[in-house]
Amino acid sequence: FEGSFYDRDLLGEIFEKFTIKSVIHAAALRGGGAGTKKDYDRVNVRGTETLLEASFENQASKFIFFSSVGVFGTIPREVPARILTELNGDNEYHRSKILAEKKATEFIEKGLNVLIIRPTITYGKGDDGFSKTLVELVRKRILFIPFKDVKIHLLDVVGCAELVIEMLKARDLNERVFIAADSDPILLGELANLIYFHCHGVDYPHFLRMPTFVFRAVS
């Protein structure tokens, strides 16, 4: 079927024609600046609520909702973030995901078997998000890397799909919220080297490493 996942009439038609055992909800207006506050509310919050309602009313046995580690904010107040790290809706996208998680929690309380995945930065074939932007910045030598290297945690989209399959198979999961990431983080400098070497056959230029400055107020 082709259409909006939050079109109530379309959902009614789908649930009437098929016996839906599980729902995997990965659709969203993604990233900060992709729309107005009204757009994020319509798609990410109320849209998710509509799909939850349809799944609950038609007795779906499992509902897997893709949220985002963005619920912790652009820079989490605790690094690395944990499940219980304080949420911080510091842009409209992150805020909408926090509100969508609240909707999901409401339906858990009603009896719908909802599992929430907070993926880190995903990468894989066909990606048009952060990973594509990073590759372009490195390829064109316009990404400055701090001397004090930073770790980033990515998520292979194939591994993410395998995780969903395992969650669908699982009979009893005590937890409801999961952070999904590759097993190990990678240094930003190391990642830049990998990308640049793939493109140009040499390591990323050392002069593009940026010193880390510490500013102190003088009274």
C-alpha positions as CSV (number, residue, x, y, z in Angstrom):
1,F,0.0,0.0,0.0
2,E,1.2,3.5,-0.7
3,G,0.2,6.5,1.4
4,S,0.8,8.2,4.7
5,F,1.3,5.9,7.7
6,Y,-1.0,8.2,9.7
7,D,-3.9,8.2,7.3
8,R,-6.6,6.6,9.4
9,D,-8.7,5.5,6.4
10,L,-5.7,3.8,4.8
11,L,-4.8,2.1,8.1
12,G,-8.4,0.8,8.4
13,E,-8.2,-0.6,4.9
14,I,-4.9,-2.4,5.6
15,F,-5.9,-3.8,9.0
16,E,-9.2,-5.0,7.5
17,K,-7.6,-6.8,4.5
18,F,-4.7,-8.4,6.4
19,T,-4.1,-9.9,9.8
20,I,-1.3,-7.7,11.1
21,K,0.8,-9.6,13.7
22,S,3.5,-7.0,14.3
23,V,4.0,-3.3,13.4
24,I,7.5,-1.8,12.8
25,H,7.3,2.0,12.8
26,A,10.4,3.6,11.4
27,A,8.8,6.5,9.5
28,A,9.4,10.1,10.6
29,L,10.1,13.6,9.6
30,R,13.8,13.3,10.3
31,G,16.4,15.7,11.5
32,G,16.3,19.3,12.8
33,G,15.2,21.9,10.3
34,A,13.2,19.4,8.2
35,G,10.0,21.2,8.9
36,T,8.1,23.5,11.2
37,K,6.9,22.6,14.7
38,K,3.5,22.0,13.3
39,D,5.0,19.5,10.8
40,Y,6.9,17.6,13.4
41,D,3.7,17.4,15.6
42,R,1.6,16.2,12.7
43,V,3.9,13.5,11.5
44,N,6.1,12.4,14.4
45,V,3.8,12.8,17.3
46,R,0.1,12.7,16.2
47,G,1.1,10.3,13.3
48,T,2.7,7.9,15.7
49,E,-0.3,8.1,18.0
50,T,-2.6,7.3,15.1
51,L,-0.6,4.2,14.2
52,L,-0.5,3.1,17.8
53,E,-4.3,3.5,18.1
54,A,-4.9,1.4,15.0
55,S,-2.5,-1.3,16.2
56,F,-4.1,-1.4,19.6
57,E,-7.6,-1.5,18.3
58,N,-6.7,-4.3,15.9
59,Q,-4.8,-6.3,18.5
60,A,-1.4,-6.3,17.0
61,S,0.8,-8.6,19.2
62,K,3.9,-6.3,19.0
63,F,4.7,-2.7,18.0
64,I,8.4,-1.7,17.5
65,F,8.9,2.0,17.5
66,F,12.1,3.7,16.2
67,S,12.8,6.7,18.3
68,S,16.3,8.3,18.4
69,V,19.2,8.9,20.7
70,G,18.4,12.5,19.8
71,V,16.0,12.4,22.7
72,F,19.1,12.9,24.9
73,G,19.8,16.2,23.0
74,T,22.5,17.1,20.5
75,I,25.1,16.7,23.2
76,P,23.9,14.4,26.0
77,R,24.3,15.6,29.5
78,E,25.9,12.3,30.2
79,V,28.4,10.7,27.8
80,P,27.9,8.0,26.8
81,A,24.2,8.3,27.3
82,R,22.3,5.5,29.2
83,I,18.6,4.6,29.1
84,L,18.0,6.7,32.2
85,T,20.1,9.7,31.0
86,E,18.0,12.9,31.3
87,L,16.0,13.7,28.1
88,N,16.6,17.0,26.4
89,G,14.4,18.2,23.5
90,D,16.9,20.8,22.2
91,N,15.4,21.1,18.7
92,E,11.9,20.3,17.2
93,Y,13.0,16.9,15.9
94,H,14.3,15.7,19.3
95,R,11.3,17.2,21.1
96,S,8.9,15.4,18.8
97,K,10.6,12.1,19.4
98,I,10.3,12.6,23.2
99,L,6.6,13.3,22.8
100,A,6.2,10.3,20.5
101,E,7.8,8.1,23.1
102,K,5.3,9.4,25.7
103,K,2.5,8.3,23.4
104,A,4.1,4.9,23.0
105,T,4.3,4.6,26.8
106,E,0.6,5.5,27.2
107,F,-0.2,2.5,24.9
108,I,2.1,0.2,26.9
109,E,0.0,1.1,29.9
110,K,-3.2,0.2,27.9
111,G,-1.7,-3.2,27.1
112,L,-0.1,-2.8,23.7
113,N,3.2,-4.7,23.5
114,V,5.4,-1.7,22.5
115,L,9.2,-1.8,22.3
116,I,11.1,1.4,21.7
117,I,14.5,1.5,19.9
118,R,16.8,4.5,20.2
119,P,19.3,4.0,17.4
120,T,22.5,5.9,17.2
121,I,23.8,7.4,13.8
122,T,22.9,4.8,11.2
123,Y,25.0,4.1,8.1
124,G,24.6,1.8,5.1
125,K,23.8,1.5,1.4
126,G,21.5,4.3,0.2
127,D,22.1,6.5,3.3
128,D,21.3,10.2,2.6
129,G,21.7,11.5,6.2
130,F,24.7,12.2,8.5
131,S,26.9,9.6,7.0
132,K,26.7,10.9,3.5
133,T,27.4,14.4,4.8
134,L,30.4,13.2,6.7
135,V,31.8,11.4,3.7
136,E,31.5,14.6,1.6
137,L,33.1,16.8,4.2
138,V,36.1,14.4,4.5
139,R,36.4,13.8,0.7
140,K,36.5,17.6,0.1
141,R,38.9,18.1,3.1
142,I,36.6,20.6,4.8
143,L,36.2,18.7,8.1
144,F,38.4,20.0,11.0
145,I,39.1,17.3,13.6
146,P,40.1,18.3,17.2
147,F,43.5,17.3,18.4
148,K,41.8,15.6,21.4
149,D,40.0,13.0,19.4
150,V,36.3,12.2,20.0
151,K,34.5,9.0,19.9
152,I,31.3,8.5,17.9
153,H,29.0,5.5,18.1
154,L,27.4,4.4,14.8
155,L,24.9,1.7,13.9
156,D,25.2,-0.5,10.8
157,V,21.7,-0.6,9.2
158,V,22.1,-4.3,8.5
159,G,22.8,-4.9,12.2
160,C,19.8,-2.8,13.0
161,A,17.6,-4.9,10.8
162,E,18.9,-8.1,12.5
163,L,18.1,-6.5,15.9
164,V,14.5,-5.9,14.8
165,I,14.2,-9.6,13.7
166,E,15.4,-10.8,17.0
167,M,13.0,-8.5,18.9
168,L,10.1,-9.9,16.8
169,K,11.2,-13.4,17.6
170,A,11.6,-12.7,21.4
171,R,8.7,-14.0,23.5
172,D,9.3,-12.1,26.7
173,L,11.4,-8.9,27.0
174,N,11.4,-7.3,30.4
175,E,12.8,-4.0,29.1
176,R,10.8,-1.6,26.9
177,V,13.4,0.9,25.8
178,F,16.7,0.0,24.0
179,I,19.7,2.0,22.8
180,A,20.9,0.4,19.5
181,A,24.6,0.8,18.4
182,D,27.5,-1.1,17.0
183,S,29.4,-3.0,19.6
184,D,32.3,-0.5,19.7
185,P,32.6,3.3,19.1
186,I,35.1,4.7,16.6
187,L,37.4,7.7,16.8
188,L,36.4,10.5,14.5
189,G,40.0,10.9,13.3
190,E,40.2,7.2,12.5
191,L,36.9,7.3,10.6
192,A,38.1,10.3,8.6
193,N,41.2,8.4,7.7
194,L,39.2,5.4,6.6
195,I,37.0,7.5,4.4
196,Y,39.8,9.7,2.9
197,F,42.0,6.7,2.2
198,H,39.2,5.0,0.4
199,C,38.7,8.1,-1.7
200,H,42.3,9.3,-2.3
201,G,44.6,6.5,-1.2
202,V,46.3,8.5,1.6
203,D,45.5,9.4,5.2
204,Y,43.5,12.5,6.0
205,P,45.7,15.6,6.1
206,H,47.2,16.3,9.5
207,F,46.9,20.1,9.1
208,L,43.2,19.7,9.3
209,R,43.4,18.8,13.0
210,M,42.2,21.7,15.1
211,P,43.7,22.5,18.5
212,T,41.4,22.4,21.5
213,F,41.2,25.8,23.2
214,V,40.3,26.3,26.8
215,F,38.9,29.8,27.6
216,R,39.0,31.2,31.1
217,A,37.3,34.3,32.4
218,V,39.7,37.0,33.7
219,S,38.4,39.2,36.5
